[in-house]
Every structure is written in C-alpha cells, then in structure tokens.
Amino acid sequence: QVQLVESGGDLVQPGGSLRLSCAASGNISHIYSMRWYRQAQGKGRDLVASISGGGSTDYADSVKDRFTISRDNAKKTVYLQMNSLKPEDTAVYYCNADVSTGPYLINYWGQGTQVTVSS
C-alpha cells in the first residue's frame, strides 16, 4: 500500500504565502509524475501544477508566476510554494502521483489539505 499525506494548508490573508507538502510512503519502487490539484467548494477538481520524474514542470495559467512546484526524490515528497495568494485560490488542495509498486504503476491521491485565503 502507498499513502500520500498532505500538510501545510491554513488560513492566510490575500497577498500571503503558504508552502504545501505531500509525502509518499509505503511499498514504493519509483515515483514518476507528481501533481497538485485543487477543488473549490461546489466546483470540479482542477490541475494546478505538475512535475515529472526528471523535474520538468507545468502550471495552470491561473497560478503561473505565483506558484512553484518542486520535489525531493530522496524524501519522496512534493512541494507547492504558493505566493501572492488570492481569495480565488481558496480550495482543498490534493496531491496526486504515479507510483510504481513492483510490476504495477498506480495513480494515488492524498486526502487533501484546506487552503483558505481571506482577510
């Protein structure tokens, strides 16, 4: 079994910053792409940022130049540095990863962490 555990969500004022973390644990052979999604109340789950096993990154237009995704392969952890936060960034943020467990490649989700941007 593989678990993804997010942390770092909080209440922050507009213009503030937060750093989310997502640590993977369990029977892991290799972690390929890792991603952050978010889901605002009453809306669908949207891709925010992704990072490949080689470190290539991609971002949703709404967060470009404000958010930075990174990973520490030794710690099996992906991060999302969020700067210049806006009220519209308020959502539950979910970690997602493609994980090899022996012969299998499986997509896993974390349980989510709440980010609220409000004055």
N, C-alpha and C positions, 0 to 999 in steps of 0.2 A: 504493500500500500504506500501511496505517496500523499503527502499533505502539503498544501500551500497555506501559509499563515501570514496575513497582512497585519501591519501595525502602522501607527503614525497619524491616523485620522484624528481630527479635532475641530473645534470651533475657532475660526480665525477671522480677523477683520479684513475688509476689502483692502487690497494692496499688500497683504501679508504673504508669508511663505510657509510651506509645510514640506516635509520630506516623508514620503511613504516608503515602507519596506515590505518585502514579501520573501519569506524564507521557505525553501523547499526542504523536505525531509522524507526519509523512507528508503525504499528499495530503488535507488536511482543509479542507472548506468551512465546516462548522459542527459543534459538538458539542452534542447535546441532553442527555438524561439521562445521569448517571454514577452508578455504583453500586459498592459493595463487597460481595462475597460472602466466605464462609469455608467451609472444608471440613476438619473434624476427621478424624483417621485412622479409616478404616472407616465413615465416615458420608457422607451426601449433602451437596451444596453448598447452603448457605442464604444468603438475602439478609440482610445486616447493616444497610445504610443506603443511601439513595438521595438524589440531589439533582437537581432539574430544571434546565433551562436558565435558568429565571428565579430559581432559588435556593431553591425550596421543598424541604423535607427530610422524610424519613420514616425511622423506625428500627424494627428488631425490638424486641419487648418486652424481650428479654434484655439489650439494651445501652442502652436509654433511660436518660438522665441520667448515663451514663458515657462514651459515645462521641459525637463531634461530626464530622459530615461537612461539608466546605466545598470551594470550588473557586475557582481563579484563571483566569478565561477568557483573559486575556492570555497566560498561561503554558501554557494547555491542560493544566492539572494539577488533580487532585482529591486531597484530603487526608482522612485519618481520624485524628482525635485520640482516643486511647484512654486513659482514666483509670481508676483503681481496678480494674486488671486482675485477673482471677480465673483459676485453673487451667483452668476450663472454656472460657476464651477461646482456649486453645491450638488453633491450626489454621493451615492455609495460607490466606492472605487474597488474594483475586483482585479485580482491578479490571475493570469492565465498562462499556462506553459505547456509545451510539447515535451514530454518526458519519455525517455527510453528506459524500460524496466526489463532488462534481458532482451528477449526477442520481440518485445512489444513496444510500439510507440503509441502513447496515450495522451490525450489532452486533458489537463486538470484545471480546476477552478479553486480559488480560495473562497473564504466565507464573506469577504467584503469588509471594508472599513469606511465609516461615515466621515465625510468632509463637509463642513458647513461654513460658508463664507457669509458673514453678516455683521453689521455694526450694532 
